[in-house]
Amino acid sequence: MSHTASINKDTPTSAPRPQPAPPAPLPLPLTMRDDPAEIQALWAMTRQQRIDAMWAGRLSLSQLCEWSSRCPTQIPILGGEFAWIVMRTPEWAETAEPPRDNVIHLPEREDRRAAA
């Protein structure tokens, strides 16, 4: 005797699982460029705009170095170092990741199962 599972079309399906948030954009690569327009764009920003752009990873290495050399007291400090340097370390990246566990999460199953 063979047991086959039948699907009842009246059985409600489970709600779709929420999708994870898209990953944050990567910061600009840290390369030095000799672009006067880039430096002008940096100084056209207010102090708060520069800080926000730094945290968002939108400033180039050239801009960060220029800002650090001309106005070092404006730059946020983390652990005694400029924040833009610290936030590119592996230790900083690890704190930004959600904590993990070693539990395997299986899809939910119906309570009624056919006996084998």
Backbone atoms as SQL, in Angstrom:
CREATE TABLE atoms (id INTEGER PRIMARY KEY, chain TEXT, resi INTEGER, resn TEXT, atom TEXT, x REAL, y REAL, z REAL);
INSERT INTO atoms VALUES
  (1, 'A', 1, 'MET', 'N', 0.851, -1.168, 0.000),
  (2, 'A', 1, 'MET', 'CA', 0.000, 0.000, 0.000),
  (3, 'A', 1, 'MET', 'C', 0.896, 1.231, 0.000),
  (4, 'A', 2, 'SER', 'N', 0.616, 2.104, -0.869),
  (5, 'A', 2, 'SER', 'CA', 1.447, 3.298, -1.018),
  (6, 'A', 2, 'SER', 'C', 0.738, 4.494, -0.402),
  (7, 'A', 3, 'HIS', 'N', 1.508, 5.254, 0.321),
  (8, 'A', 3, 'HIS', 'CA', 0.966, 6.487, 0.911),
  (9, 'A', 3, 'HIS', 'C', 1.405, 7.661, 0.053),
  (10, 'A', 4, 'THR', 'N', 0.473, 8.444, -0.383),
  (11, 'A', 4, 'THR', 'CA', 0.804, 9.653, -1.135),
  (12, 'A', 4, 'THR', 'C', 0.201, 10.833, -0.418),
  (13, 'A', 5, 'ALA', 'N', 0.900, 11.900, -0.451),
  (14, 'A', 5, 'ALA', 'CA', 0.400, 13.116, 0.195),
  (15, 'A', 5, 'ALA', 'C', -0.531, 13.820, -0.766),
  (16, 'A', 6, 'SER', 'N', -1.664, 14.232, -0.245),
  (17, 'A', 6, 'SER', 'CA', -2.590, 14.999, -1.078),
  (18, 'A', 6, 'SER', 'C', -2.567, 16.444, -0.612),
  (19, 'A', 7, 'ILE', 'N', -2.688, 17.318, -1.555),
  (20, 'A', 7, 'ILE', 'CA', -2.674, 18.745, -1.251),
  (21, 'A', 7, 'ILE', 'C', -4.098, 19.244, -1.301),
  (22, 'A', 8, 'ASN', 'N', -4.537, 19.826, -0.209),
  (23, 'A', 8, 'ASN', 'CA', -5.875, 20.386, -0.129),
  (24, 'A', 8, 'ASN', 'C', -5.779, 21.846, -0.554),
  (25, 'A', 9, 'LYS', 'N', -6.482, 22.216, -1.591),
  (26, 'A', 9, 'LYS', 'CA', -6.406, 23.585, -2.091),
  (27, 'A', 9, 'LYS', 'C', -7.031, 24.589, -1.138),
  (28, 'A', 10, 'ASP', 'N', -7.816, 24.107, -0.172),
  (29, 'A', 10, 'ASP', 'CA', -8.429, 25.010, 0.795),
  (30, 'A', 10, 'ASP', 'C', -7.508, 25.288, 1.979),
  (31, 'A', 11, 'THR', 'N', -6.391, 24.578, 2.093),
  (32, 'A', 11, 'THR', 'CA', -5.472, 24.781, 3.206),
  (33, 'A', 11, 'THR', 'C', -4.716, 26.082, 2.988),
  (34, 'A', 12, 'PRO', 'N', -4.758, 26.968, 3.988),
  (35, 'A', 12, 'PRO', 'CA', -4.032, 28.230, 3.806),
  (36, 'A', 12, 'PRO', 'C', -2.527, 27.977, 3.771),
  (37, 'A', 13, 'THR', 'N', -1.857, 28.718, 2.929),
  (38, 'A', 13, 'THR', 'CA', -0.401, 28.600, 2.862),
  (39, 'A', 13, 'THR', 'C', 0.212, 29.511, 3.912),
  (40, 'A', 14, 'SER', 'N', 1.422, 29.213, 4.293),
  (41, 'A', 14, 'SER', 'CA', 2.082, 30.049, 5.297),
  (42, 'A', 14, 'SER', 'C', 2.444, 31.395, 4.676),
  (43, 'A', 15, 'ALA', 'N', 2.527, 32.386, 5.526),
  (44, 'A', 15, 'ALA', 'CA', 2.861, 33.732, 5.065),
  (45, 'A', 15, 'ALA', 'C', 4.291, 33.739, 4.533),
  (46, 'A', 16, 'PRO', 'N', 4.557, 34.562, 3.523),
  (47, 'A', 16, 'PRO', 'CA', 5.923, 34.603, 3.000),
  (48, 'A', 16, 'PRO', 'C', 6.880, 35.131, 4.065),
  (49, 'A', 17, 'ARG', 'N', 8.074, 34.585, 4.051),
  (50, 'A', 17, 'ARG', 'CA', 9.082, 35.029, 5.017),
  (51, 'A', 17, 'ARG', 'C', 9.576, 36.422, 4.631),
  (52, 'A', 18, 'PRO', 'N', 9.842, 37.256, 5.625),
  (53, 'A', 18, 'PRO', 'CA', 10.362, 38.586, 5.292),
  (54, 'A', 18, 'PRO', 'C', 11.747, 38.471, 4.659),
  (55, 'A', 19, 'GLN', 'N', 11.968, 39.286, 3.658),
  (56, 'A', 19, 'GLN', 'CA', 13.257, 39.280, 2.973),
  (57, 'A', 19, 'GLN', 'C', 14.268, 40.086, 3.779),
  (58, 'A', 20, 'PRO', 'N', 15.532, 39.658, 3.803),
  (59, 'A', 20, 'PRO', 'CA', 16.544, 40.428, 4.527),
  (60, 'A', 20, 'PRO', 'C', 16.762, 41.776, 3.844),
  (61, 'A', 21, 'ALA', 'N', 17.181, 42.745, 4.629),
  (62, 'A', 21, 'ALA', 'CA', 17.452, 44.073, 4.087),
  (63, 'A', 21, 'ALA', 'C', 18.606, 43.985, 3.100),
  (64, 'A', 22, 'PRO', 'N', 18.576, 44.811, 2.052),
  (65, 'A', 22, 'PRO', 'CA', 19.692, 44.776, 1.105),
  (66, 'A', 22, 'PRO', 'C', 20.975, 45.223, 1.807),
  (67, 'A', 23, 'PRO', 'N', 22.117, 44.715, 1.378),
  (68, 'A', 23, 'PRO', 'CA', 23.364, 45.101, 2.039),
  (69, 'A', 23, 'PRO', 'C', 23.642, 46.581, 1.834),
  (70, 'A', 24, 'ALA', 'N', 24.309, 47.161, 2.811),
  (71, 'A', 24, 'ALA', 'CA', 24.674, 48.573, 2.720),
  (72, 'A', 24, 'ALA', 'C', 25.691, 48.746, 1.597),
  (73, 'A', 25, 'PRO', 'N', 25.673, 49.897, 0.935),
  (74, 'A', 25, 'PRO', 'CA', 26.649, 50.097, -0.137),
  (75, 'A', 25, 'PRO', 'C', 28.059, 50.106, 0.435),
  (76, 'A', 26, 'LEU', 'N', 28.985, 49.600, -0.348),
  (77, 'A', 26, 'LEU', 'CA', 30.375, 49.582, 0.093),
  (78, 'A', 26, 'LEU', 'C', 30.938, 50.999, 0.048),
  (79, 'A', 27, 'PRO', 'N', 31.864, 51.317, 0.956),
  (80, 'A', 27, 'PRO', 'CA', 32.482, 52.636, 0.891),
  (81, 'A', 27, 'PRO', 'C', 33.337, 52.758, -0.365),
  (82, 'A', 28, 'LEU', 'N', 33.619, 54.003, -0.732),
  (83, 'A', 28, 'LEU', 'CA', 34.484, 54.220, -1.891),
  (84, 'A', 28, 'LEU', 'C', 35.826, 53.542, -1.637),
  (85, 'A', 29, 'PRO', 'N', 36.436, 52.992, -2.674),
  (86, 'A', 29, 'PRO', 'CA', 37.757, 52.397, -2.474),
  (87, 'A', 29, 'PRO', 'C', 38.749, 53.475, -2.065),
  (88, 'A', 30, 'LEU', 'N', 39.653, 53.117, -1.188),
  (89, 'A', 30, 'LEU', 'CA', 40.617, 54.086, -0.695),
  (90, 'A', 30, 'LEU', 'C', 41.796, 54.180, -1.653),
  (91, 'A', 31, 'THR', 'N', 41.651, 55.046, -2.637),
  (92, 'A', 31, 'THR', 'CA', 42.728, 55.309, -3.578),
  (93, 'A', 31, 'THR', 'C', 42.963, 56.807, -3.624),
  (94, 'A', 32, 'MET', 'N', 44.216, 57.179, -3.752),
  (95, 'A', 32, 'MET', 'CA', 44.562, 58.601, -3.821),
  (96, 'A', 32, 'MET', 'C', 44.392, 59.070, -5.262),
  (97, 'A', 33, 'ARG', 'N', 43.691, 60.176, -5.410),
  (98, 'A', 33, 'ARG', 'CA', 43.522, 60.789, -6.724),
  (99, 'A', 33, 'ARG', 'C', 43.872, 62.262, -6.574),
  (100, 'A', 34, 'ASP', 'N', 44.488, 62.793, -7.575),
  (101, 'A', 34, 'ASP', 'CA', 44.827, 64.216, -7.566),
  (102, 'A', 34, 'ASP', 'C', 43.764, 64.953, -8.372),
  (103, 'A', 35, 'ASP', 'N', 42.589, 65.104, -7.753),
  (104, 'A', 35, 'ASP', 'CA', 41.460, 65.721, -8.437),
  (105, 'A', 35, 'ASP', 'C', 41.025, 66.962, -7.660),
  (106, 'A', 36, 'PRO', 'N', 41.357, 68.149, -8.156),
  (107, 'A', 36, 'PRO', 'CA', 40.983, 69.375, -7.446),
  (108, 'A', 36, 'PRO', 'C', 39.474, 69.518, -7.245),
  (109, 'A', 37, 'ALA', 'N', 38.672, 69.003, -8.180),
  (110, 'A', 37, 'ALA', 'CA', 37.209, 69.096, -8.038),
  (111, 'A', 37, 'ALA', 'C', 36.731, 68.296, -6.833),
  (112, 'A', 38, 'GLU', 'N', 37.399, 67.184, -6.570),
  (113, 'A', 38, 'GLU', 'CA', 37.043, 66.347, -5.424),
  (114, 'A', 38, 'GLU', 'C', 37.306, 67.101, -4.106),
  (115, 'A', 39, 'ILE', 'N', 38.422, 67.810, -4.047),
  (116, 'A', 39, 'ILE', 'CA', 38.757, 68.577, -2.835),
  (117, 'A', 39, 'ILE', 'C', 37.823, 69.779, -2.696),
  (118, 'A', 40, 'GLN', 'N', 37.495, 70.413, -3.810),
  (119, 'A', 40, 'GLN', 'CA', 36.546, 71.523, -3.758),
  (120, 'A', 40, 'GLN', 'C', 35.189, 71.048, -3.260),
  (121, 'A', 41, 'ALA', 'N', 34.774, 69.879, -3.705),
  (122, 'A', 41, 'ALA', 'CA', 33.493, 69.318, -3.258),
  (123, 'A', 41, 'ALA', 'C', 33.519, 69.069, -1.750),
  (124, 'A', 42, 'LEU', 'N', 34.665, 68.636, -1.233),
  (125, 'A', 42, 'LEU', 'CA', 34.801, 68.410, 0.216),
  (126, 'A', 42, 'LEU', 'C', 34.582, 69.707, 0.984),
  (127, 'A', 43, 'TRP', 'N', 35.238, 70.768, 0.567),
  (128, 'A', 43, 'TRP', 'CA', 35.141, 72.034, 1.306),
  (129, 'A', 43, 'TRP', 'C', 33.855, 72.795, 1.023),
  (130, 'A', 44, 'ALA', 'N', 33.112, 72.369, 0.015),
  (131, 'A', 44, 'ALA', 'CA', 31.796, 72.971, -0.221),
  (132, 'A', 44, 'ALA', 'C', 30.769, 72.440, 0.785),
  (133, 'A', 45, 'MET', 'N', 31.092, 71.309, 1.428),
  (134, 'A', 45, 'MET', 'CA', 30.190, 70.726, 2.431),
  (135, 'A', 45, 'MET', 'C', 30.353, 71.426, 3.775),
  (136, 'A', 46, 'THR', 'N', 29.285, 71.354, 4.554),
  (137, 'A', 46, 'THR', 'CA', 29.396, 71.819, 5.940),
  (138, 'A', 46, 'THR', 'C', 30.109, 70.739, 6.745),
  (139, 'A', 47, 'ARG', 'N', 30.498, 71.064, 7.947),
  (140, 'A', 47, 'ARG', 'CA', 31.166, 70.089, 8.809),
  (141, 'A', 47, 'ARG', 'C', 30.279, 68.855, 9.002),
  (142, 'A', 48, 'GLN', 'N', 29.002, 69.083, 9.282),
  (143, 'A', 48, 'GLN', 'CA', 28.093, 67.954, 9.505),
  (144, 'A', 48, 'GLN', 'C', 27.908, 67.131, 8.242),
  (145, 'A', 49, 'GLN', 'N', 27.872, 67.764, 7.083),
  (146, 'A', 49, 'GLN', 'CA', 27.754, 67.015, 5.826),
  (147, 'A', 49, 'GLN', 'C', 28.984, 66.148, 5.593),
  (148, 'A', 50, 'ARG', 'N', 30.174, 66.670, 5.946),
  (149, 'A', 50, 'ARG', 'CA', 31.394, 65.866, 5.810),
  (150, 'A', 50, 'ARG', 'C', 31.348, 64.656, 6.744),
  (151, 'A', 51, 'ILE', 'N', 30.894, 64.887, 7.984),
  (152, 'A', 51, 'ILE', 'CA', 30.798, 63.781, 8.951),
  (153, 'A', 51, 'ILE', 'C', 29.808, 62.732, 8.455),
  (154, 'A', 52, 'ASP', 'N', 28.649, 63.175, 7.994),
  (155, 'A', 52, 'ASP', 'CA', 27.640, 62.230, 7.479),
  (156, 'A', 52, 'ASP', 'C', 28.175, 61.458, 6.271),
  (157, 'A', 53, 'ALA', 'N', 28.870, 62.147, 5.375),
  (158, 'A', 53, 'ALA', 'CA', 29.439, 61.494, 4.188),
  (159, 'A', 53, 'ALA', 'C', 30.519, 60.492, 4.596),
  (160, 'A', 54, 'MET', 'N', 31.290, 60.822, 5.630),
  (161, 'A', 54, 'MET', 'CA', 32.311, 59.897, 6.108),
  (162, 'A', 54, 'MET', 'C', 31.672, 58.610, 6.620),
  (163, 'A', 55, 'TRP', 'N', 30.644, 58.738, 7.484),
  (164, 'A', 55, 'TRP', 'CA', 29.981, 57.547, 8.031),
  (165, 'A', 55, 'TRP', 'C', 29.324, 56.729, 6.930),
  (166, 'A', 56, 'ALA', 'N', 28.842, 57.375, 5.885),
  (167, 'A', 56, 'ALA', 'CA', 28.185, 56.663, 4.780),
  (168, 'A', 56, 'ALA', 'C', 29.192, 56.084, 3.788),
  (169, 'A', 57, 'GLY', 'N', 30.489, 56.388, 3.957),
  (170, 'A', 57, 'GLY', 'CA', 31.512, 55.861, 3.059),
  (171, 'A', 57, 'GLY', 'C', 31.561, 56.556, 1.715),
  (172, 'A', 58, 'ARG', 'N', 31.105, 57.811, 1.661),
  (173, 'A', 58, 'ARG', 'CA', 31.056, 58.532, 0.384),
  (174, 'A', 58, 'ARG', 'C', 32.259, 59.433, 0.149),
  (175, 'A', 59, 'LEU', 'N', 33.219, 59.479, 1.067),
  (176, 'A', 59, 'LEU', 'CA', 34.400, 60.319, 0.863),
  (177, 'A', 59, 'LEU', 'C', 35.560, 59.456, 0.367),
  (178, 'A', 60, 'SER', 'N', 36.321, 59.995, -0.569),
  (179, 'A', 60, 'SER', 'CA', 37.483, 59.275, -1.095),
  (180, 'A', 60, 'SER', 'C', 38.645, 59.419, -0.118),
  (181, 'A', 61, 'LEU', 'N', 39.682, 58.626, -0.328),
  (182, 'A', 61, 'LEU', 'CA', 40.872, 58.719, 0.513),
  (183, 'A', 61, 'LEU', 'C', 41.493, 60.109, 0.401),
  (184, 'A', 62, 'SER', 'N', 41.497, 60.667, -0.791),
  (185, 'A', 62, 'SER', 'CA', 42.042, 62.012, -0.977),
  (186, 'A', 62, 'SER', 'C', 41.284, 63.022, -0.114),
  (187, 'A', 63, 'GLN', 'N', 39.963, 62.929, -0.128),
  (188, 'A', 63, 'GLN', 'CA', 39.152, 63.845, 0.676),
  (189, 'A', 63, 'GLN', 'C', 39.386, 63.619, 2.170),
  (190, 'A', 64, 'LEU', 'N', 39.445, 62.371, 2.586),
  (191, 'A', 64, 'LEU', 'CA', 39.652, 62.073, 4.001),
  (192, 'A', 64, 'LEU', 'C', 41.006, 62.574, 4.481),
  (193, 'A', 65, 'CYS', 'N', 42.044, 62.384, 3.665),
  (194, 'A', 65, 'CYS', 'CA', 43.382, 62.861, 4.038),
  (195, 'A', 65, 'CYS', 'C', 43.429, 64.386, 4.082),
  (196, 'A', 66, 'GLU', 'N', 42.812, 65.031, 3.124),
  (197, 'A', 66, 'GLU', 'CA', 42.763, 66.501, 3.099),
  (198, 'A', 66, 'GLU', 'C', 42.057, 67.029, 4.345),
  (199, 'A', 67, 'TRP', 'N', 40.925, 66.464, 4.651),
  (200, 'A', 67, 'TRP', 'CA', 40.149, 66.867, 5.825),
  (201, 'A', 67, 'TRP', 'C', 40.943, 66.607, 7.105),
  (202, 'A', 68, 'SER', 'N', 41.593, 65.453, 7.183),
  (203, 'A', 68, 'SER', 'CA', 42.373, 65.101, 8.374),
  (204, 'A', 68, 'SER', 'C', 43.552, 66.039, 8.577),
  (205, 'A', 69, 'SER', 'N', 44.170, 66.463, 7.496),
  (206, 'A', 69, 'SER', 'CA', 45.340, 67.337, 7.636),
  (207, 'A', 69, 'SER', 'C', 44.964, 68.786, 7.927),
  (208, 'A', 70, 'ARG', 'N', 43.844, 69.244, 7.379),
  (209, 'A', 70, 'ARG', 'CA', 43.474, 70.649, 7.582),
  (210, 'A', 70, 'ARG', 'C', 42.615, 70.895, 8.807),
  (211, 'A', 71, 'CYS', 'N', 41.758, 69.958, 9.171),
  (212, 'A', 71, 'CYS', 'CA', 40.834, 70.153, 10.304),
  (213, 'A', 71, 'CYS', 'C', 40.728, 68.870, 11.139),
  (214, 'A', 72, 'PRO', 'N', 41.825, 68.425, 11.741),
  (215, 'A', 72, 'PRO', 'CA', 41.788, 67.141, 12.447),
  (216, 'A', 72, 'PRO', 'C', 40.827, 67.116, 13.635),
  (217, 'A', 73, 'THR', 'N', 40.502, 68.261, 14.206),
  (218, 'A', 73, 'THR', 'CA', 39.596, 68.283, 15.362),
  (219, 'A', 73, 'THR', 'C', 38.141, 68.090, 14.960),
  (220, 'A', 74, 'GLN', 'N', 37.834, 68.197, 13.680),
  (221, 'A', 74, 'GLN', 'CA', 36.453, 68.005, 13.218),
  (222, 'A', 74, 'GLN', 'C', 36.090, 66.535, 13.047),
  (223, 'A', 75, 'ILE', 'N', 37.076, 65.685, 12.908),
  (224, 'A', 75, 'ILE', 'CA', 36.824, 64.288, 12.561),
  (225, 'A', 75, 'ILE', 'C', 36.514, 63.487, 13.817),
  (226, 'A', 76, 'PRO', 'N', 35.437, 62.707, 13.802),
  (227, 'A', 76, 'PRO', 'CA', 35.125, 61.854, 14.955),
  (228, 'A', 76, 'PRO', 'C', 36.280, 60.886, 15.248),
  (229, 'A', 77, 'ILE', 'N', 36.494, 60.644, 16.531),
  (230, 'A', 77, 'ILE', 'CA', 37.570, 59.768, 16.993),
  (231, 'A', 77, 'ILE', 'C', 36.951, 58.505, 17.590),
  (232, 'A', 78, 'LEU', 'N', 37.514, 57.351, 17.246),
  (233, 'A', 78, 'LEU', 'CA', 37.104, 56.070, 17.839),
  (234, 'A', 78, 'LEU', 'C', 38.359, 55.385, 18.369),
  (235, 'A', 79, 'GLY', 'N', 38.421, 55.155, 19.658),
  (236, 'A', 79, 'GLY', 'CA', 39.577, 54.479, 20.241),
  (237, 'A', 79, 'GLY', 'C', 40.876, 55.228, 20.033),
  (238, 'A', 80, 'GLY', 'N', 40.819, 56.546, 19.994),
  (239, 'A', 80, 'GLY', 'CA', 42.024, 57.349, 19.824),
  (240, 'A', 80, 'GLY', 'C', 42.487, 57.498, 18.387),
  (241, 'A', 81, 'GLU', 'N', 41.716, 57.016, 17.436),
  (242, 'A', 81, 'GLU', 'CA', 42.088, 57.077, 16.019),
  (243, 'A', 81, 'GLU', 'C', 40.948, 57.709, 15.226),
  (244, 'A', 82, 'PHE', 'N', 41.292, 58.305, 14.071),
  (245, 'A', 82, 'PHE', 'CA', 40.247, 58.863, 13.218),
  (246, 'A', 82, 'PHE', 'C', 39.231, 57.760, 12.898),
  (247, 'A', 83, 'ALA', 'N', 37.953, 58.098, 13.001),
  (248, 'A', 83, 'ALA', 'CA', 36.896, 57.112, 12.784),
  (249, 'A', 83, 'ALA', 'C', 36.952, 56.525, 11.379),
  (250, 'A', 84, 'TRP', 'N', 37.332, 57.305, 10.370),
  (251, 'A', 84, 'TRP', 'CA', 37.347, 56.786, 9.006),
  (252, 'A', 84, 'TRP', 'C', 38.393, 55.696, 8.834),
  (253, 'A', 85, 'ILE', 'N', 39.411, 55.664, 9.675),
  (254, 'A', 85, 'ILE', 'CA', 40.409, 54.592, 9.623),
  (255, 'A', 85, 'ILE', 'C', 39.868, 53.358, 10.344),
  (256, 'A', 86, 'VAL', 'N', 39.313, 53.571, 11.530),
  (257, 'A', 86, 'VAL', 'CA', 38.809, 52.459, 12.339),
  (258, 'A', 86, 'VAL', 'C', 37.678, 51.732, 11.633),
  (259, 'A', 87, 'MET', 'N', 36.802, 52.472, 10.968),
  (260, 'A', 87, 'MET', 'CA', 35.628, 51.840, 10.373),
  (261, 'A', 87, 'MET', 'C', 35.952, 50.975, 9.159),
  (262, 'A', 88, 'ARG', 'N', 37.192, 50.921, 8.752),
  (263, 'A', 88, 'ARG', 'CA', 37.605, 50.051, 7.652),
  (264, 'A', 88, 'ARG', 'C', 38.405, 48.845, 8.143),
  (265, 'A', 89, 'THR', 'N', 38.429, 48.620, 9.441),
  (266, 'A', 89, 'THR', 'CA', 39.147, 47.475, 9.988),
  (267, 'A', 89, 'THR', 'C', 38.217, 46.268, 10.103),
  (268, 'A', 90, 'PRO', 'N', 38.763, 45.067, 10.108),
  (269, 'A', 90, 'PRO', 'CA', 37.913, 43.877, 10.265),
  (270, 'A', 90, 'PRO', 'C', 37.148, 43.879, 11.590),
  (271, 'A', 91, 'GLU', 'N', 37.761, 44.403, 12.637),
  (272, 'A', 91, 'GLU', 'CA', 37.086, 44.428, 13.934),
  (273, 'A', 91, 'GLU', 'C', 35.822, 45.278, 13.874),
  (274, 'A', 92, 'TRP', 'N', 35.871, 46.378, 13.165),
  (275, 'A', 92, 'TRP', 'CA', 34.703, 47.249, 13.027),
  (276, 'A', 92, 'TRP', 'C', 33.619, 46.534, 12.224),
  (277, 'A', 93, 'ALA', 'N', 34.009, 45.852, 11.157),
  (278, 'A', 93, 'ALA', 'CA', 33.048, 45.134, 10.325),
  (279, 'A', 93, 'ALA', 'C', 32.346, 44.050, 11.126),
  (280, 'A', 94, 'GLU', 'N', 33.070, 43.378, 12.027),
  (281, 'A', 94, 'GLU', 'CA', 32.462, 42.324, 12.839),
  (282, 'A', 94, 'GLU', 'C', 31.397, 42.875, 13.775),
  (283, 'A', 95, 'THR', 'N', 31.595, 44.061, 14.317),
  (284, 'A', 95, 'THR', 'CA', 30.594, 44.623, 15.224),
  (285, 'A', 95, 'THR', 'C', 29.354, 45.066, 14.473),
  (286, 'A', 96, 'ALA', 'N', 29.471, 45.313, 13.167),
  (287, 'A', 96, 'ALA', 'CA', 28.318, 45.742, 12.375),
  (288, 'A', 96, 'ALA', 'C', 27.438, 44.567, 11.975),
  (289, 'A', 97, 'GLU', 'N', 27.979, 43.336, 12.051),
  (290, 'A', 97, 'GLU', 'CA', 27.205, 42.156, 11.679),
  (291, 'A', 97, 'GLU', 'C', 26.291, 41.749, 12.818),
  (292, 'A', 98, 'PRO', 'N', 25.105, 41.254, 12.510),
  (293, 'A', 98, 'PRO', 'CA', 24.226, 40.774, 13.576),
  (294, 'A', 98, 'PRO', 'C', 24.837, 39.544, 14.236),
  (295, 'A', 99, 'PRO', 'N', 24.576, 39.343, 15.519),
  (296, 'A', 99, 'PRO', 'CA', 25.131, 38.164, 16.178),
  (297, 'A', 99, 'PRO', 'C', 24.600, 36.884, 15.535),
  (298, 'A', 100, 'ARG', 'N', 25.439, 35.883, 15.491),
  (299, 'A', 100, 'ARG', 'CA', 25.053, 34.616, 14.874),
  (300, 'A', 100, 'ARG', 'C', 24.923, 33.560, 15.954),
  (301, 'A', 101, 'ASP', 'N', 24.122, 32.562, 15.657),
  (302, 'A', 101, 'ASP', 'CA', 24.059, 31.412, 16.548),
  (303, 'A', 101, 'ASP', 'C', 24.357, 30.172, 15.721),
  (304, 'A', 102, 'ASN', 'N', 24.467, 29.051, 16.390),
  (305, 'A', 102, 'ASN', 'CA', 24.778, 27.829, 15.668),
  (306, 'A', 102, 'ASN', 'C', 23.542, 26.954, 15.493),
  (307, 'A', 103, 'VAL', 'N', 22.376, 27.563, 15.509),
  (308, 'A', 103, 'VAL', 'CA', 21.127, 26.832, 15.354),
  (309, 'A', 103, 'VAL', 'C', 20.731, 26.838, 13.887),
  (310, 'A', 104, 'ILE', 'N', 20.344, 25.675, 13.388),
  (311, 'A', 104, 'ILE', 'CA', 19.850, 25.581, 12.015),
  (312, 'A', 104, 'ILE', 'C', 18.354, 25.836, 12.054),
  (313, 'A', 105, 'HIS', 'N', 17.904, 26.835, 11.315),
  (314, 'A', 105, 'HIS', 'CA', 16.494, 27.177, 11.285),
  (315, 'A', 105, 'HIS', 'C', 15.831, 26.470, 10.110),
  (316, 'A', 106, 'LEU', 'N', 14.930, 25.550, 10.423),
  (317, 'A', 106, 'LEU', 'CA', 14.225, 24.796, 9.397),
  (318, 'A', 106, 'LEU', 'C', 12.907, 25.480, 9.064),
  (319, 'A', 107, 'PRO', 'N', 12.390, 25.258, 7.867),
  (320, 'A', 107, 'PRO', 'CA', 11.081, 25.834, 7.548),
  (321, 'A', 107, 'PRO', 'C', 10.019, 25.208, 8.448),
  (322, 'A', 108, 'GLU', 'N', 8.985, 25.971, 8.706),
  (323, 'A', 108, 'GLU', 'CA', 7.913, 25.464, 9.567),
  (324, 'A', 108, 'GLU', 'C', 7.181, 24.335, 8.861),
  (325, 'A', 109, 'ARG', 'N', 6.755, 23.351, 9.657),
  (326, 'A', 109, 'ARG', 'CA', 6.036, 22.210, 9.115),
  (327, 'A', 109, 'ARG', 'C', 4.641, 22.166, 9.706),
  (328, 'A', 110, 'GLU', 'N', 3.763, 21.500, 8.997),
  (329, 'A', 110, 'GLU', 'CA', 2.415, 21.326, 9.519),
  (330, 'A', 110, 'GLU', 'C', 2.445, 20.328, 10.671),
  (331, 'A', 111, 'ASP', 'N', 1.522, 20.478, 11.596),
  (332, 'A', 111, 'ASP', 'CA', 1.458, 19.559, 12.739),
  (333, 'A', 111, 'ASP', 'C', 1.013, 18.173, 12.302),
  (334, 'A', 112, 'ARG', 'N', 0.167, 18.094, 11.274),
  (335, 'A', 112, 'ARG', 'CA', -0.348, 16.788, 10.837),
  (336, 'A', 112, 'ARG', 'C', 0.595, 16.199, 9.809),
  (337, 'A', 113, 'ARG', 'N', 1.157, 15.066, 10.136),
  (338, 'A', 113, 'ARG', 'CA', 2.045, 14.376, 9.194),
  (339, 'A', 113, 'ARG', 'C', 1.569, 12.929, 9.075),
  (340, 'A', 114, 'ALA', 'N', 1.697, 12.396, 7.904),
  (341, 'A', 114, 'ALA', 'CA', 1.318, 11.013, 7.687),
  (342, 'A', 114, 'ALA', 'C', 2.357, 10.111, 8.334),
  (343, 'A', 115, 'ALA', 'N', 1.887, 9.016, 8.912),
  (344, 'A', 115, 'ALA', 'CA', 2.808, 8.043, 9.502),
  (345, 'A', 115, 'ALA', 'C', 3.505, 7.284, 8.387),
  (346, 'A', 116, 'ALA', 'N', 4.747, 7.014, 8.591),
  (347, 'A', 116, 'ALA', 'CA', 5.513, 6.310, 7.559),
  (348, 'A', 116, 'ALA', 'C', 5.379, 4.828, 7.702);
